[in-house]
Every structure is written in C-alpha cells, then in structure tokens.
Amino acid sequence: MSHFVSPDEMVTEAIRIQLHGKAPRTPHDWVMIMNFIAWNLVPSVAHDACQLMAKVYSMPLSEAEVTDIVSYQVGKRAERN
C-alpha cells in the first residue's frame, strides 16, 4: 500500500535515519539523503522527482550524480522485488 508524504517529510525522515538527525553539511551527506529518497519513491517518477528535489533543497549534487543515484536505487529495488 502506498503512503503519501510531503517532500519536507521525506527529507526530514532521510536526515533522521541517514544522518542521525544532524543537518547535512557535506556533499556525502546529501548523497545519503538522495539515496534514501530515490529508494522510497515510486520508480516511475523517481528520476524526475529526485531531480526536482535536488533543486528545491539546493543539494550540491549534479544532475548526473542524481541520475546515477536514482538508477542505482531503482535497480536495487527491482532486484529486491
């Protein structure tokens, strides 16, 4: 069953889980957050949604980095299912 959350809730939860509640400070921190987000989105919208979220939250990640993260997480999720 799907559960809908706002982008803010998704980022807050990613920070809580991936960074133990500490604010992201480095590009690596943002990579951890993006990995969480990409894993938890519906694969059919993950690429566009992650690109948008990277811009909205001013993540220091290039479009290519976001694409690589999303491709990896969507692939891992497909293997799991």
BAFI-3210 file (N, C-alpha, C; in Angstrom, 3 decimals, decimal comma, padded with zeros to 6 digits):
// residues 81
n [1|2|3|4|5|6|7|8|9|10|11|12|13|14|15|16|17|18|19|20|21|22|23|24|25|26|27|28|29|30|31|32|33|34|35|36|37|38|39|40|41|42|43|44|45|46|47|48|49|50|51|52|53|54|55|56|57|58|59|60|61|62|63|64|65|66|67|68|69|70|71|72|73|74|75|76|77|78|79|80|81]
n.u [000,840|000,520|001,971|001,552|003,684|004,898|007,426|009,040|008,639|009,819|012,531|013,133|012,797|014,780|017,063|016,839|017,135|019,383|021,384|021,321|019,793|021,294|022,052|022,555|025,826|027,884|028,709|028,603|026,788|024,449|024,306|023,699|021,148|019,810|019,979|018,279|015,835|015,505|015,261|012,835|010,836|008,263|009,290|008,684|008,467|010,699|013,140|012,535|011,352|013,420|015,373|014,031|013,695|016,362|017,003|015,125|015,848|018,382|020,582|023,972|024,533|025,183|023,206|023,866|024,952|022,677|021,064|022,606|022,447|019,679|019,253|020,771|019,426|016,799|017,338|018,355|016,085|014,367|015,674|015,241|012,500]
n.v [-001,174|002,204|005,082|008,390|011,169|014,439|016,317|017,648|016,075|013,710|014,440|015,212|012,768|011,277|012,627|012,085|009,266|008,602|010,426|010,527|012,546|014,854|017,941|018,118|018,564|018,119|017,194|014,393|013,806|014,745|012,983|010,642|011,323|011,650|009,039|007,718|008,998|008,343|005,558|005,297|006,326|005,919|003,973|004,845|007,608|008,446|009,480|012,080|013,285|013,209|014,805|017,251|017,604|017,813|020,290|021,993|021,742|022,705|020,952|019,985|018,496|017,198|016,986|014,634|013,101|012,765|011,330|008,971|007,995|007,568|005,669|003,545|002,979|002,397|000,162|-001,591|-001,839|-003,111|-005,577|-006,546|-006,863]
n.w [000,000|-000,789|000,697|001,201|001,427|002,187|000,363|002,257|004,552|003,655|003,312|005,942|007,271|005,979|006,883|009,606|009,667|007,986|008,723|011,421|012,541|012,327|010,717|007,173|005,942|004,181|000,747|000,666|002,721|001,517|-000,611|000,770|001,688|-000,774|-001,768|000,032|-000,539|-003,284|-003,142|-001,831|-003,432|-005,933|-008,612|-011,272|-011,198|-009,939|-011,072|-012,190|-009,930|-008,041|-009,287|-009,244|-006,449|-005,665|-006,695|-005,433|-002,739|-002,830|-003,137|-003,228|-005,645|-008,859|-011,895|-013,197|-011,105|-009,494|-011,289|-011,518|-008,872|-008,620|-010,661|-009,662|-007,204|-008,075|-009,602|-007,602|-006,060|-007,855|-008,084|-005,538|-005,468]
ca.u [000,000|001,278|001,810|001,965|004,295|005,381|008,877|009,667|008,632|010,787|013,873|013,268|012,984|016,104|018,040|016,726|017,634|020,707|022,369|021,042|019,183|022,182|021,864|023,548|026,885|028,824|028,083|028,323|025,527|023,356|024,235|022,969|019,742|019,258|019,810|017,063|014,686|015,370|014,786|011,477|009,867|007,784|010,315|008,300|008,616|011,890|014,137|012,085|011,130|014,717|015,990|013,321|014,015|017,754|016,982|014,332|016,597|019,735|021,572|025,177|024,703|024,924|022,131|024,430|025,037|021,311|020,666|023,319|021,877|018,335|019,395|021,250|018,386|015,702|017,846|018,394|014,700|013,844|016,275|014,614|011,121]
ca.v [000,000|003,446|006,075|009,665|012,133|015,635|016,336|018,029|014,890|012,754|014,925|015,133|011,351|010,888|013,189|011,338|007,904|008,525|011,302|010,501|013,807|016,009|018,658|017,787|019,575|017,783|016,527|012,995|013,806|014,897|011,716|009,726|011,736|011,348|007,588|007,409|009,485|007,557|004,221|005,341|006,845|005,013|004,024|005,548|009,062|008,695|010,339|013,473|013,790|013,435|015,990|018,412|017,770|018,280|021,735|022,670|021,739|023,207|019,907|020,189|017,309|017,469|016,177|013,303|012,372|012,383|010,265|007,743|007,530|007,051|004,429|002,513|002,611|001,757|-001,173|-002,398|-002,103|-004,114|-006,853|-006,962|-007,269]
ca.w [000,000|-000,871|001,758|000,629|002,336|001,503|000,198|003,526|005,422|003,109|003,635|007,402|007,622|005,488|007,816|010,869|009,523|007,372|009,372|012,859|012,939|012,153|009,450|006,144|005,837|003,106|-000,397|001,024|003,474|000,552|-001,344|001,649|001,661|-002,092|-001,843|000,794|-001,295|-004,514|-002,779|-001,303|-004,407|-006,972|-009,662|-012,495|-011,025|-009,119|-011,724|-012,243|-008,574|-007,383|-009,903|-008,711|-005,025|-005,571|-006,962|-004,400|-001,482|-003,129|-002,859|-004,040|-006,493|-010,272|-012,480|-013,474|-009,834|-009,104|-012,213|-011,124|-007,611|-008,889|-011,434|-008,740|-006,237|-008,798|-009,939|-006,375|-005,663|-008,796|-007,691|-004,298|-005,735]
c.u [000,891|000,970|002,359|002,529|004,765|006,893|009,604|009,727|009,672|012,213|014,111|013,529|014,346|017,195|018,021|017,388|019,082|021,777|022,157|020,567|020,054|021,967|022,934|024,543|027,790|028,065|027,749|027,029|024,338|023,205|023,447|021,475|019,105|019,071|018,534|015,823|014,452|014,824|013,292|010,430|009,432|008,770|009,940|008,433|009,922|012,869|013,718|011,917|012,453|015,443|015,350|013,683|015,448|017,820|016,266|015,123|018,054|020,812|022,773|025,509|024,386|023,760|022,623|024,538|023,663|020,832|021,322|022,736|020,513|018,422|019,829|020,131|017,195|016,103|017,871|016,988|014,066|014,395|015,577|013,195|011,141]
c.v [001,244|004,338|007,375|010,578|013,327|015,538|016,705|016,846|013,875|013,166|014,843|013,698|010,843|011,396|012,417|009,964|007,884|009,311|011,397|011,855|015,036|016,644|018,251|018,926|019,355|017,206|015,058|012,873|013,887|013,651|010,696|010,048|011,378|009,845|007,159|007,794|008,613|006,163|004,236|005,919|005,739|005,110|004,839|007,073|009,437|009,668|011,804|014,065|014,074|014,634|017,260|018,663|018,263|019,793|022,495|022,786|022,171|022,193|020,112|018,945|017,696|016,606|014,762|012,471|011,893|011,238|008,949|007,147|006,891|005,734|003,278|002,049|001,932|000,336|-002,099|-002,775|-003,174|-005,498|-007,424|-007,496|-008,412]
c.w [000,000|000,321|001,214|001,715|001,518|001,294|001,502|004,490|004,969|003,481|005,149|007,847|007,156|006,421|009,131|010,756|009,040|008,132|010,880|013,383|012,776|010,776|008,434|005,969|004,626|001,906|-000,094|001,829|002,515|-000,313|-000,522|001,625|000,317|-002,276|-001,124|-000,005|-002,532|-004,226|-002,445|-002,254|-005,369|-008,139|-010,905|-012,395|-010,331|-009,782|-011,697|-010,848|-007,867|-007,971|-009,356|-007,252|-004,828|-005,785|-005,851|-003,097|-001,660|-002,760|-003,769|-004,866|-007,934|-010,758|-012,752|-012,195|-009,378|-009,988|-011,833|-009,845|-007,855|-009,658|-010,537|-007,815|-006,908|-009,189|-008,732|-005,926|-006,554|-008,464|-006,460|-004,529|-006,704]
res [m|s|h|f|v|s|p|d|e|m|v|t|e|a|i|r|i|q|l|h|g|k|a|p|r|t|p|h|d|w|v|m|i|m|n|f|i|a|w|n|l|v|p|s|v|a|h|d|a|c|q|l|m|a|k|v|y|s|m|p|l|s|e|a|e|v|t|d|i|v|s|y|q|v|g|k|r|a|e|r|n]
***
